[in-house]
Amino acid sequence: MILSGSSTAGPESIGRIDVPTTTVEELEAAHGMRFDALVMDIEGGELQFMRENPALLRQLNFVSVEFHESIILSAGIAECEQLMASAGLVHAETVAECAVWLRAN
């Protein structure tokens, strides 16, 4: 049996693979739009993304994120939650590993 994927990964098993990327700002500029919603399932990259994109978090009205606790641990999830709260987002619901946060109005 071969097991792989984020469900079997832990912090000690993470390697690094560089891949081409595009920033959210580059996507917005290229398409002449401003995003106000984010659906995130990035296999353990949630904390790094949120740390690197505080301005984006402040402009979003909706965030759906699948947390990978086996990779970022509960402390990483707590930091993500703090970053979203600091950006004015409020936790609305969690089902399994998926959490929804909305802009507080």
C-alpha positions as CSV (number, residue, x, y, z in Angstrom):
1,M,0.0,0.0,0.0
2,I,1.3,3.5,-0.9
3,L,0.0,6.4,1.2
4,S,0.7,10.0,0.2
5,G,-0.7,13.4,0.2
6,S,-1.2,15.9,3.0
7,S,-3.3,13.5,5.1
8,T,-0.2,11.4,5.7
9,A,2.3,14.3,6.0
10,G,3.7,15.8,9.1
11,P,6.0,18.7,9.8
12,E,9.0,16.4,9.8
13,S,8.3,14.9,6.4
14,I,7.9,18.2,4.5
15,G,10.4,18.8,1.7
16,R,10.7,21.7,-0.7
17,I,9.8,21.9,-4.3
18,D,10.0,25.2,-6.1
19,V,7.1,25.9,-8.6
20,P,6.3,28.9,-10.7
21,T,3.8,31.2,-8.9
22,T,1.7,34.2,-9.4
23,T,0.8,36.6,-6.7
24,V,-2.8,37.6,-6.0
25,E,-1.8,41.2,-6.8
26,E,-0.5,40.1,-10.2
27,L,-3.7,38.2,-10.9
28,E,-5.8,41.2,-9.9
29,A,-3.8,43.6,-12.1
30,A,-3.8,41.2,-15.1
31,H,-7.6,40.8,-15.0
32,G,-8.5,44.3,-13.8
33,M,-10.4,43.1,-10.8
34,R,-10.2,43.0,-7.0
35,F,-10.9,39.8,-5.2
36,D,-13.2,39.8,-2.2
37,A,-13.5,36.0,-1.7
38,L,-10.9,33.3,-1.2
39,V,-11.2,29.6,-1.2
40,M,-8.0,28.0,0.1
41,D,-6.9,24.4,0.0
42,I,-3.1,24.6,-0.2
43,E,-2.0,21.5,1.6
44,G,-0.3,23.1,4.6
45,G,0.6,26.4,3.1
46,E,-2.2,28.3,4.8
47,L,-0.1,30.0,7.5
48,Q,2.6,31.1,5.1
49,F,0.0,32.5,2.6
50,M,-1.7,34.4,5.4
51,R,1.5,35.8,6.8
52,E,2.5,37.0,3.3
53,N,-0.8,38.5,2.3
54,P,-2.2,40.7,5.2
55,A,-3.5,43.3,2.8
56,L,-5.5,40.7,0.9
57,L,-7.0,39.4,4.2
58,R,-8.1,43.0,4.9
59,Q,-10.0,43.3,1.6
60,L,-11.8,39.9,1.7
61,N,-15.4,39.5,2.6
62,F,-15.4,35.7,2.5
63,V,-12.7,33.1,3.3
64,S,-13.1,29.3,3.1
65,V,-10.0,27.5,4.2
66,E,-9.1,23.8,4.7
67,F,-6.6,23.6,7.5
68,H,-4.0,20.8,7.5
69,E,-3.3,20.5,11.2
70,S,-0.9,17.5,10.6
71,I,1.4,20.0,8.8
72,I,0.9,23.4,10.4
73,L,-0.1,22.1,13.8
74,S,-2.7,23.6,16.1
75,A,-0.4,26.6,16.8
76,G,-0.3,27.4,13.1
77,I,-4.1,27.2,12.9
78,A,-4.4,29.5,15.9
79,E,-2.1,32.0,14.2
80,C,-4.1,31.8,11.0
81,E,-7.3,32.4,13.0
82,Q,-5.6,35.4,14.7
83,L,-4.5,36.8,11.4
84,M,-8.0,36.6,10.0
85,A,-9.5,38.1,13.1
86,S,-7.0,41.0,13.0
87,A,-8.1,41.6,9.4
88,G,-11.7,42.1,10.6
89,L,-12.9,38.6,9.6
90,V,-15.2,36.6,11.9
91,H,-15.4,32.9,12.2
92,A,-18.8,31.7,10.9
93,E,-18.6,27.9,10.7
94,T,-16.3,24.9,10.7
95,V,-17.1,21.5,9.3
96,A,-14.4,18.9,9.6
97,E,-11.1,20.7,8.6
98,C,-12.9,23.4,6.6
99,A,-13.6,26.8,8.2
100,V,-15.6,29.8,6.8
101,W,-14.7,33.3,7.9
102,L,-16.8,36.4,6.9
103,R,-16.2,40.2,7.0
104,A,-17.7,41.7,10.2
105,N,-20.1,44.5,9.2
